[in-house]
Amino acid sequence: MKKLVSNVSEPETREEFETWIKNYPLGYVINRKSSTDVTMHYGKCGHFKGNVGKDLVTNRKLLSRNRRTRESY
């Protein structure tokens, strides 16, 4: 897991991502598909469930438990 700034991390593996969303279901996940296509989810969002075999970190994911921090991205 890469620490980008205080309260913001970027998972490098599917396992890191899945562990984080399990531990912080109300944390914020910023899914960056491109510089103009960005979606924000809660960790508990159903979009991440049941994706067997899919690489969940192909799109850049920024993880934060702090709402104020996520608003700056």
PyMOL Python script that loads the backbone (N, CA, C, O; Angstrom):
from pymol import cmd

cmd.read_pdbstr("""\
ATOM      1  N   MET A   1       0.853  -1.170   0.000  1.00  0.00           N
ATOM      2  CA  MET A   1       0.000   0.000   0.000  1.00  0.00           C
ATOM      3  C   MET A   1       0.899   1.234   0.000  1.00  0.00           C
ATOM      4  O   MET A   1       1.740   1.400   0.883  1.00  0.00           O
ATOM      5  N   LYS A   2       0.713   2.090  -0.995  1.00  0.00           N
ATOM      6  CA  LYS A   2       1.476   3.336  -1.061  1.00  0.00           C
ATOM      7  C   LYS A   2       0.757   4.411  -0.250  1.00  0.00           C
ATOM      8  O   LYS A   2      -0.446   4.617  -0.408  1.00  0.00           O
ATOM      9  N   LYS A   3       1.486   5.080   0.600  1.00  0.00           N
ATOM     10  CA  LYS A   3       0.965   6.231   1.346  1.00  0.00           C
ATOM     11  C   LYS A   3       1.266   7.465   0.503  1.00  0.00           C
ATOM     12  O   LYS A   3       2.435   7.777   0.275  1.00  0.00           O
ATOM     13  N   LEU A   4       0.238   8.176   0.035  1.00  0.00           N
ATOM     14  CA  LEU A   4       0.449   9.328  -0.828  1.00  0.00           C
ATOM     15  C   LEU A   4       0.617  10.611  -0.023  1.00  0.00           C
ATOM     16  O   LEU A   4       1.600  11.333  -0.190  1.00  0.00           O
ATOM     17  N   VAL A   5      -0.314  10.881   0.822  1.00  0.00           N
ATOM     18  CA  VAL A   5      -0.256  12.002   1.763  1.00  0.00           C
ATOM     19  C   VAL A   5      -0.969  11.534   3.020  1.00  0.00           C
ATOM     20  O   VAL A   5      -1.497  10.423   3.063  1.00  0.00           O
ATOM     21  N   SER A   6      -0.984  12.365   4.022  1.00  0.00           N
ATOM     22  CA  SER A   6      -1.672  11.993   5.248  1.00  0.00           C
ATOM     23  C   SER A   6      -3.123  11.625   4.946  1.00  0.00           C
ATOM     24  O   SER A   6      -3.844  12.399   4.317  1.00  0.00           O
ATOM     25  N   ASN A   7      -3.547  10.455   5.390  1.00  0.00           N
ATOM     26  CA  ASN A   7      -4.918   9.955   5.231  1.00  0.00           C
ATOM     27  C   ASN A   7      -5.292   9.515   3.817  1.00  0.00           C
ATOM     28  O   ASN A   7      -6.466   9.241   3.567  1.00  0.00           O
ATOM     29  N   VAL A   8      -4.353   9.435   2.895  1.00  0.00           N
ATOM     30  CA  VAL A   8      -4.660   8.964   1.535  1.00  0.00           C
ATOM     31  C   VAL A   8      -3.653   7.892   1.145  1.00  0.00           C
ATOM     32  O   VAL A   8      -2.442   8.102   1.215  1.00  0.00           O
ATOM     33  N   SER A   9      -4.176   6.730   0.731  1.00  0.00           N
ATOM     34  CA  SER A   9      -3.330   5.616   0.315  1.00  0.00           C
ATOM     35  C   SER A   9      -3.779   5.124  -1.053  1.00  0.00           C
ATOM     36  O   SER A   9      -4.887   5.413  -1.506  1.00  0.00           O
ATOM     37  N   GLU A  10      -2.901   4.382  -1.693  1.00  0.00           N
ATOM     38  CA  GLU A  10      -3.210   3.765  -2.979  1.00  0.00           C
ATOM     39  C   GLU A  10      -2.816   2.290  -2.899  1.00  0.00           C
ATOM     40  O   GLU A  10      -1.641   1.976  -2.708  1.00  0.00           O
ATOM     41  N   PRO A  11      -3.787   1.379  -3.044  1.00  0.00           N
ATOM     42  CA  PRO A  11      -3.446  -0.044  -2.987  1.00  0.00           C
ATOM     43  C   PRO A  11      -2.670  -0.466  -4.230  1.00  0.00           C
ATOM     44  O   PRO A  11      -2.930   0.005  -5.337  1.00  0.00           O
ATOM     45  N   GLU A  12      -1.722  -1.357  -4.022  1.00  0.00           N
ATOM     46  CA  GLU A  12      -0.926  -1.865  -5.138  1.00  0.00           C
ATOM     47  C   GLU A  12      -1.374  -3.257  -5.565  1.00  0.00           C
ATOM     48  O   GLU A  12      -1.013  -3.726  -6.644  1.00  0.00           O
ATOM     49  N   THR A  13      -2.160  -3.918  -4.718  1.00  0.00           N
ATOM     50  CA  THR A  13      -2.650  -5.254  -5.048  1.00  0.00           C
ATOM     51  C   THR A  13      -4.130  -5.361  -4.705  1.00  0.00           C
ATOM     52  O   THR A  13      -4.660  -4.576  -3.919  1.00  0.00           O
ATOM     53  N   ARG A  14      -4.776  -6.336  -5.301  1.00  0.00           N
ATOM     54  CA  ARG A  14      -6.184  -6.607  -4.995  1.00  0.00           C
ATOM     55  C   ARG A  14      -6.360  -6.926  -3.513  1.00  0.00           C
ATOM     56  O   ARG A  14      -7.325  -6.490  -2.886  1.00  0.00           O
ATOM     57  N   GLU A  15      -5.428  -7.685  -2.965  1.00  0.00           N
ATOM     58  CA  GLU A  15      -5.508  -8.074  -1.563  1.00  0.00           C
ATOM     59  C   GLU A  15      -5.456  -6.859  -0.634  1.00  0.00           C
ATOM     60  O   GLU A  15      -6.208  -6.786   0.338  1.00  0.00           O
ATOM     61  N   GLU A  16      -4.573  -5.911  -0.933  1.00  0.00           N
ATOM     62  CA  GLU A  16      -4.508  -4.686  -0.126  1.00  0.00           C
ATOM     63  C   GLU A  16      -5.827  -3.925  -0.197  1.00  0.00           C
ATOM     64  O   GLU A  16      -6.326  -3.435   0.816  1.00  0.00           O
ATOM     65  N   PHE A  17      -6.385  -3.831  -1.398  1.00  0.00           N
ATOM     66  CA  PHE A  17      -7.656  -3.124  -1.575  1.00  0.00           C
ATOM     67  C   PHE A  17      -8.776  -3.820  -0.810  1.00  0.00           C
ATOM     68  O   PHE A  17      -9.527  -3.169  -0.084  1.00  0.00           O
ATOM     69  N   GLU A  18      -8.893  -5.123  -0.965  1.00  0.00           N
ATOM     70  CA  GLU A  18      -9.962  -5.855  -0.292  1.00  0.00           C
ATOM     71  C   GLU A  18      -9.828  -5.785   1.233  1.00  0.00           C
ATOM     72  O   GLU A  18     -10.833  -5.681   1.936  1.00  0.00           O
ATOM     73  N   THR A  19      -8.616  -5.841   1.740  1.00  0.00           N
ATOM     74  CA  THR A  19      -8.401  -5.723   3.184  1.00  0.00           C
ATOM     75  C   THR A  19      -8.832  -4.341   3.664  1.00  0.00           C
ATOM     76  O   THR A  19      -9.480  -4.217   4.703  1.00  0.00           O
ATOM     77  N   TRP A  20      -8.473  -3.303   2.909  1.00  0.00           N
ATOM     78  CA  TRP A  20      -8.825  -1.946   3.310  1.00  0.00           C
ATOM     79  C   TRP A  20     -10.339  -1.751   3.342  1.00  0.00           C
ATOM     80  O   TRP A  20     -10.866  -1.201   4.309  1.00  0.00           O
ATOM     81  N   ILE A  21     -11.054  -2.197   2.290  1.00  0.00           N
ATOM     82  CA  ILE A  21     -12.507  -1.977   2.284  1.00  0.00           C
ATOM     83  C   ILE A  21     -13.208  -2.828   3.350  1.00  0.00           C
ATOM     84  O   ILE A  21     -14.266  -2.452   3.853  1.00  0.00           O
ATOM     85  N   LYS A  22     -12.623  -3.954   3.684  1.00  0.00           N
ATOM     86  CA  LYS A  22     -13.187  -4.764   4.776  1.00  0.00           C
ATOM     87  C   LYS A  22     -13.011  -4.045   6.123  1.00  0.00           C
ATOM     88  O   LYS A  22     -13.917  -4.037   6.956  1.00  0.00           O
ATOM     89  N   ASN A  23     -11.841  -3.448   6.318  1.00  0.00           N
ATOM     90  CA  ASN A  23     -11.550  -2.760   7.575  1.00  0.00           C
ATOM     91  C   ASN A  23     -12.223  -1.388   7.684  1.00  0.00           C
ATOM     92  O   ASN A  23     -12.500  -0.922   8.789  1.00  0.00           O
ATOM     93  N   TYR A  24     -12.483  -0.748   6.554  1.00  0.00           N
ATOM     94  CA  TYR A  24     -13.051   0.605   6.553  1.00  0.00           C
ATOM     95  C   TYR A  24     -14.248   0.687   5.600  1.00  0.00           C
ATOM     96  O   TYR A  24     -14.174   1.380   4.586  1.00  0.00           O
ATOM     97  N   PRO A  25     -15.336   0.000   5.904  1.00  0.00           N
ATOM     98  CA  PRO A  25     -16.488  -0.010   4.992  1.00  0.00           C
ATOM     99  C   PRO A  25     -17.109   1.368   4.772  1.00  0.00           C
ATOM    100  O   PRO A  25     -17.788   1.581   3.768  1.00  0.00           O
ATOM    101  N   LEU A  26     -16.890   2.292   5.682  1.00  0.00           N
ATOM    102  CA  LEU A  26     -17.404   3.653   5.492  1.00  0.00           C
ATOM    103  C   LEU A  26     -16.316   4.614   5.021  1.00  0.00           C
ATOM    104  O   LEU A  26     -16.509   5.830   5.006  1.00  0.00           O
ATOM    105  N   GLY A  27     -15.163   4.047   4.636  1.00  0.00           N
ATOM    106  CA  GLY A  27     -14.094   4.857   4.065  1.00  0.00           C
ATOM    107  C   GLY A  27     -14.444   5.226   2.629  1.00  0.00           C
ATOM    108  O   GLY A  27     -15.375   4.671   2.045  1.00  0.00           O
ATOM    109  N   TYR A  28     -13.700   6.156   2.074  1.00  0.00           N
ATOM    110  CA  TYR A  28     -13.962   6.652   0.723  1.00  0.00           C
ATOM    111  C   TYR A  28     -12.996   6.034  -0.276  1.00  0.00           C
ATOM    112  O   TYR A  28     -11.789   5.984  -0.042  1.00  0.00           O
ATOM    113  N   VAL A  29     -13.542   5.566  -1.386  1.00  0.00           N
ATOM    114  CA  VAL A  29     -12.751   5.012  -2.478  1.00  0.00           C
ATOM    115  C   VAL A  29     -12.967   5.909  -3.682  1.00  0.00           C
ATOM    116  O   VAL A  29     -14.090   6.052  -4.164  1.00  0.00           O
ATOM    117  N   ILE A  30     -11.891   6.512  -4.167  1.00  0.00           N
ATOM    118  CA  ILE A  30     -11.954   7.314  -5.381  1.00  0.00           C
ATOM    119  C   ILE A  30     -11.392   6.449  -6.495  1.00  0.00           C
ATOM    120  O   ILE A  30     -10.213   6.095  -6.487  1.00  0.00           O
ATOM    121  N   ASN A  31     -12.242   6.113  -7.450  1.00  0.00           N
ATOM    122  CA  ASN A  31     -11.884   5.238  -8.566  1.00  0.00           C
ATOM    123  C   ASN A  31     -11.630   6.123  -9.776  1.00  0.00           C
ATOM    124  O   ASN A  31     -12.559   6.711 -10.329  1.00  0.00           O
ATOM    125  N   ARG A  32     -10.360   6.217 -10.188  1.00  0.00           N
ATOM    126  CA  ARG A  32      -9.977   7.077 -11.317  1.00  0.00           C
ATOM    127  C   ARG A  32      -9.785   6.233 -12.566  1.00  0.00           C
ATOM    128  O   ARG A  32      -8.758   5.576 -12.736  1.00  0.00           O
ATOM    129  N   LYS A  33     -10.785   6.260 -13.436  1.00  0.00           N
ATOM    130  CA  LYS A  33     -10.674   5.533 -14.701  1.00  0.00           C
ATOM    131  C   LYS A  33      -9.847   6.328 -15.699  1.00  0.00           C
ATOM    132  O   LYS A  33      -9.149   5.749 -16.531  1.00  0.00           O
ATOM    133  N   SER A  34      -9.922   7.645 -15.621  1.00  0.00           N
ATOM    134  CA  SER A  34      -9.111   8.561 -16.431  1.00  0.00           C
ATOM    135  C   SER A  34      -9.108   9.897 -15.702  1.00  0.00           C
ATOM    136  O   SER A  34      -9.721  10.025 -14.642  1.00  0.00           O
ATOM    137  N   SER A  35      -8.433  10.881 -16.252  1.00  0.00           N
ATOM    138  CA  SER A  35      -8.379  12.185 -15.587  1.00  0.00           C
ATOM    139  C   SER A  35      -9.742  12.869 -15.547  1.00  0.00           C
ATOM    140  O   SER A  35      -9.960  13.763 -14.729  1.00  0.00           O
ATOM    141  N   THR A  36     -10.656  12.461 -16.418  1.00  0.00           N
ATOM    142  CA  THR A  36     -11.987  13.077 -16.439  1.00  0.00           C
ATOM    143  C   THR A  36     -13.102  12.126 -16.018  1.00  0.00           C
ATOM    144  O   THR A  36     -14.260  12.535 -15.935  1.00  0.00           O
ATOM    145  N   ASP A  37     -12.778  10.885 -15.756  1.00  0.00           N
ATOM    146  CA  ASP A  37     -13.779   9.886 -15.357  1.00  0.00           C
ATOM    147  C   ASP A  37     -13.423   9.362 -13.976  1.00  0.00           C
ATOM    148  O   ASP A  37     -12.629   8.433 -13.826  1.00  0.00           O
ATOM    149  N   VAL A  38     -14.031   9.982 -12.972  1.00  0.00           N
ATOM    150  CA  VAL A  38     -13.733   9.669 -11.579  1.00  0.00           C
ATOM    151  C   VAL A  38     -15.044   9.367 -10.865  1.00  0.00           C
ATOM    152  O   VAL A  38     -16.021  10.102 -11.007  1.00  0.00           O
ATOM    153  N   THR A  39     -15.059   8.280 -10.094  1.00  0.00           N
ATOM    154  CA  THR A  39     -16.242   7.908  -9.329  1.00  0.00           C
ATOM    155  C   THR A  39     -15.834   7.710  -7.879  1.00  0.00           C
ATOM    156  O   THR A  39     -14.780   7.147  -7.586  1.00  0.00           O
ATOM    157  N   MET A  40     -16.684   8.182  -6.979  1.00  0.00           N
ATOM    158  CA  MET A  40     -16.411   7.981  -5.571  1.00  0.00           C
ATOM    159  C   MET A  40     -17.399   6.979  -5.003  1.00  0.00           C
ATOM    160  O   MET A  40     -18.590   7.015  -5.314  1.00  0.00           O
ATOM    161  N   HIS A  41     -16.891   6.089  -4.170  1.00  0.00           N
ATOM    162  CA  HIS A  41     -17.692   5.049  -3.536  1.00  0.00           C
ATOM    163  C   HIS A  41     -17.368   5.023  -2.053  1.00  0.00           C
ATOM    164  O   HIS A  41     -16.339   5.547  -1.624  1.00  0.00           O
ATOM    165  N   TYR A  42     -18.246   4.414  -1.275  1.00  0.00           N
ATOM    166  CA  TYR A  42     -17.887   3.983   0.075  1.00  0.00           C
ATOM    167  C   TYR A  42     -17.220   2.618  -0.064  1.00  0.00           C
ATOM    168  O   TYR A  42     -17.461   1.910  -1.042  1.00  0.00           O
ATOM    169  N   GLY A  43     -16.398   2.249   0.888  1.00  0.00           N
ATOM    170  CA  GLY A  43     -15.759   0.935   0.868  1.00  0.00           C
ATOM    171  C   GLY A  43     -16.761  -0.201   0.784  1.00  0.00           C
ATOM    172  O   GLY A  43     -16.488  -1.227   0.162  1.00  0.00           O
ATOM    173  N   LYS A  44     -17.914  -0.027   1.402  1.00  0.00           N
ATOM    174  CA  LYS A  44     -18.931  -1.087   1.417  1.00  0.00           C
ATOM    175  C   LYS A  44     -19.750  -1.162   0.135  1.00  0.00           C
ATOM    176  O   LYS A  44     -20.662  -1.985   0.045  1.00  0.00           O
ATOM    177  N   CYS A  45     -19.457  -0.341  -0.841  1.00  0.00           N
ATOM    178  CA  CYS A  45     -20.217  -0.298  -2.099  1.00  0.00           C
ATOM    179  C   CYS A  45     -20.224  -1.664  -2.778  1.00  0.00           C
ATOM    180  O   CYS A  45     -19.197  -2.341  -2.833  1.00  0.00           O
ATOM    181  N   GLY A  46     -21.346  -2.054  -3.278  1.00  0.00           N
ATOM    182  CA  GLY A  46     -21.501  -3.338  -3.945  1.00  0.00           C
ATOM    183  C   GLY A  46     -20.730  -3.487  -5.240  1.00  0.00           C
ATOM    184  O   GLY A  46     -20.601  -4.602  -5.745  1.00  0.00           O
ATOM    185  N   HIS A  47     -20.211  -2.401  -5.796  1.00  0.00           N
ATOM    186  CA  HIS A  47     -19.437  -2.489  -7.038  1.00  0.00           C
ATOM    187  C   HIS A  47     -18.194  -3.360  -6.889  1.00  0.00           C
ATOM    188  O   HIS A  47     -17.679  -3.885  -7.877  1.00  0.00           O
ATOM    189  N   PHE A  48     -17.716  -3.515  -5.668  1.00  0.00           N
ATOM    190  CA  PHE A  48     -16.470  -4.256  -5.464  1.00  0.00           C
ATOM    191  C   PHE A  48     -16.707  -5.707  -5.046  1.00  0.00           C
ATOM    192  O   PHE A  48     -15.748  -6.461  -4.882  1.00  0.00           O
ATOM    193  N   LYS A  49     -17.935  -6.099  -4.875  1.00  0.00           N
ATOM    194  CA  LYS A  49     -18.262  -7.455  -4.435  1.00  0.00           C
ATOM    195  C   LYS A  49     -18.447  -8.382  -5.637  1.00  0.00           C
ATOM    196  O   LYS A  49     -18.970  -7.972  -6.673  1.00  0.00           O
ATOM    197  N   GLY A  50     -18.020  -9.611  -5.491  1.00  0.00           N
ATOM    198  CA  GLY A  50     -18.273 -10.620  -6.506  1.00  0.00           C
ATOM    199  C   GLY A  50     -17.484 -10.483  -7.791  1.00  0.00           C
ATOM    200  O   GLY A  50     -17.861 -11.060  -8.811  1.00  0.00           O
ATOM    201  N   ASN A  51     -16.410  -9.741  -7.762  1.00  0.00           N
ATOM    202  CA  ASN A  51     -15.584  -9.570  -8.954  1.00  0.00           C
ATOM    203  C   ASN A  51     -14.460 -10.596  -8.977  1.00  0.00           C
ATOM    204  O   ASN A  51     -13.283 -10.239  -9.032  1.00  0.00           O
ATOM    205  N   VAL A  52     -14.826 -11.863  -8.935  1.00  0.00           N
ATOM    206  CA  VAL A  52     -13.848 -12.937  -8.910  1.00  0.00           C
ATOM    207  C   VAL A  52     -13.011 -12.892 -10.188  1.00  0.00           C
ATOM    208  O   VAL A  52     -13.542 -12.869 -11.299  1.00  0.00           O
ATOM    209  N   GLY A  53     -11.703 -12.881 -10.003  1.00  0.00           N
ATOM    210  CA  GLY A  53     -10.796 -12.889 -11.143  1.00  0.00           C
ATOM    211  C   GLY A  53     -10.540 -11.526 -11.758  1.00  0.00           C
ATOM    212  O   GLY A  53      -9.635 -11.396 -12.582  1.00  0.00           O
ATOM    213  N   LYS A  54     -11.300 -10.507 -11.390  1.00  0.00           N
ATOM    214  CA  LYS A  54     -11.107  -9.177 -11.952  1.00  0.00           C
ATOM    215  C   LYS A  54     -10.072  -8.425 -11.128  1.00  0.00           C
ATOM    216  O   LYS A  54     -10.094  -8.471  -9.898  1.00  0.00           O
ATOM    217  N   ASP A  55      -9.172  -7.737 -11.805  1.00  0.00           N
ATOM    218  CA  ASP A  55      -8.156  -6.960 -11.104  1.00  0.00           C
ATOM    219  C   ASP A  55      -8.774  -5.642 -10.641  1.00  0.00           C
ATOM    220  O   ASP A  55      -9.026  -4.748 -11.449  1.00  0.00           O
ATOM    221  N   LEU A  56      -9.013  -5.530  -9.353  1.00  0.00           N
ATOM    222  CA  LEU A  56      -9.697  -4.363  -8.806  1.00  0.00           C
ATOM    223  C   LEU A  56      -8.794  -3.143  -8.681  1.00  0.00           C
ATOM    224  O   LEU A  56      -9.268  -2.079  -8.282  1.00  0.00           O
ATOM    225  N   VAL A  57      -7.525  -3.258  -9.003  1.00  0.00           N
ATOM    226  CA  VAL A  57      -6.648  -2.093  -8.938  1.00  0.00           C
ATOM    227  C   VAL A  57      -6.119  -1.682 -10.315  1.00  0.00           C
ATOM    228  O   VAL A  57      -5.166  -0.909 -10.405  1.00  0.00           O
ATOM    229  N   THR A  58      -6.733  -2.197 -11.390  1.00  0.00           N
ATOM    230  CA  THR A  58      -6.356  -1.757 -12.736  1.00  0.00           C
ATOM    231  C   THR A  58      -6.591  -0.256 -12.852  1.00  0.00           C
ATOM    232  O   THR A  58      -5.710   0.484 -13.290  1.00  0.00           O
ATOM    233  N   ASN A  59      -7.782   0.190 -12.458  1.00  0.00           N
ATOM    234  CA  ASN A  59      -8.048   1.622 -12.375  1.00  0.00           C
ATOM    235  C   ASN A  59      -7.431   2.120 -11.079  1.00  0.00           C
ATOM    236  O   ASN A  59      -7.483   1.439 -10.055  1.00  0.00           O
ATOM    237  N   ARG A  60      -6.859   3.285 -11.128  1.00  0.00           N
ATOM    238  CA  ARG A  60      -6.243   3.843  -9.930  1.00  0.00           C
ATOM    239  C   ARG A  60      -7.296   4.062  -8.848  1.00  0.00           C
ATOM    240  O   ARG A  60      -8.354   4.633  -9.109  1.00  0.00           O
ATOM    241  N   LYS A  61      -7.005   3.613  -7.654  1.00  0.00           N
ATOM    242  CA  LYS A  61      -7.897   3.777  -6.507  1.00  0.00           C
ATOM    243  C   LYS A  61      -7.168   4.589  -5.438  1.00  0.00           C
ATOM    244  O   LYS A  61      -6.034   4.278  -5.074  1.00  0.00           O
ATOM    245  N   LEU A  62      -7.822   5.614  -4.951  1.00  0.00           N
ATOM    246  CA  LEU A  62      -7.305   6.380  -3.830  1.00  0.00           C
ATOM    247  C   LEU A  62      -8.228   6.120  -2.657  1.00  0.00           C
ATOM    248  O   LEU A  62      -9.449   6.191  -2.799  1.00  0.00           O
ATOM    249  N   LEU A  63      -7.665   5.823  -1.516  1.00  0.00           N
ATOM    250  CA  LEU A  63      -8.430   5.418  -0.337  1.00  0.00           C
ATOM    251  C   LEU A  63      -8.224   6.421   0.782  1.00  0.00           C
ATOM    252  O   LEU A  63      -7.097   6.814   1.084  1.00  0.00           O
ATOM    253  N   SER A  64      -9.322   6.827   1.391  1.00  0.00           N
ATOM    254  CA  SER A  64      -9.232   7.770   2.493  1.00  0.00           C
ATOM    255  C   SER A  64     -10.359   7.528   3.481  1.00  0.00           C
ATOM    256  O   SER A  64     -11.481   7.212   3.086  1.00  0.00           O
ATOM    257  N   ARG A  65     -10.065   7.673   4.752  1.00  0.00           N
ATOM    258  CA  ARG A  65     -11.098   7.587   5.776  1.00  0.00           C
ATOM    259  C   ARG A  65     -11.575   8.975   6.161  1.00  0.00           C
ATOM    260  O   ARG A  65     -12.483   9.107   6.982  1.00  0.00           O
ATOM    261  N   ASN A  66     -10.986  10.004   5.590  1.00  0.00           N
ATOM    262  CA  ASN A  66     -11.258  11.378   5.960  1.00  0.00           C
ATOM    263  C   ASN A  66     -11.996  12.094   4.834  1.00  0.00           C
ATOM    264  O   ASN A  66     -11.456  12.247   3.738  1.00  0.00           O
ATOM    265  N   ARG A  67     -13.216  12.530   5.093  1.00  0.00           N
ATOM    266  CA  ARG A  67     -14.024  13.190   4.062  1.00  0.00           C
ATOM    267  C   ARG A  67     -13.357  14.460   3.546  1.00  0.00           C
ATOM    268  O   ARG A  67     -13.377  14.716   2.342  1.00  0.00           O
ATOM    269  N   ARG A  68     -12.784  15.236   4.409  1.00  0.00           N
ATOM    270  CA  ARG A  68     -12.139  16.482   3.992  1.00  0.00           C
ATOM    271  C   ARG A  68     -10.991  16.204   3.023  1.00  0.00           C
ATOM    272  O   ARG A  68     -10.818  16.931   2.045  1.00  0.00           O
ATOM    273  N   THR A  69     -10.214  15.167   3.283  1.00  0.00           N
ATOM    274  CA  THR A  69      -9.110  14.812   2.404  1.00  0.00           C
ATOM    275  C   THR A  69      -9.622  14.389   1.037  1.00  0.00           C
ATOM    276  O   THR A  69      -9.069  14.802   0.018  1.00  0.00           O
ATOM    277  N   ARG A  70     -10.666  13.576   0.997  1.00  0.00           N
ATOM    278  CA  ARG A  70     -11.150  13.085  -0.291  1.00  0.00           C
ATOM    279  C   ARG A  70     -11.734  14.213  -1.130  1.00  0.00           C
ATOM    280  O   ARG A  70     -11.752  14.103  -2.356  1.00  0.00           O
ATOM    281  N   GLU A  71     -12.211  15.289  -0.519  1.00  0.00           N
ATOM    282  CA  GLU A  71     -12.772  16.400  -1.276  1.00  0.00           C
ATOM    283  C   GLU A  71     -11.700  17.180  -2.013  1.00  0.00           C
ATOM    284  O   GLU A  71     -12.022  17.961  -2.908  1.00  0.00           O
ATOM    285  N   SER A  72     -10.440  16.993  -1.666  1.00  0.00           N
ATOM    286  CA  SER A  72      -9.357  17.715  -2.334  1.00  0.00           C
ATOM    287  C   SER A  72      -8.865  16.992  -3.588  1.00  0.00           C
ATOM    288  O   SER A  72      -8.029  17.521  -4.320  1.00  0.00           O
ATOM    289  N   TYR A  73      -9.380  15.782  -3.840  1.00  0.00           N
ATOM    290  CA  TYR A  73      -8.939  15.011  -5.018  1.00  0.00           C
ATOM    291  C   TYR A  73      -9.943  15.097  -6.117  1.00  0.00           C
ATOM    292  O   TYR A  73      -9.744  14.513  -7.183  1.00  0.00           O
TER     293      TYR A  73
END
""", "prot")
cmd.dss("prot")
cmd.show_as("cartoon", "prot")
cmd.util.cbc("prot")
cmd.orient("prot")
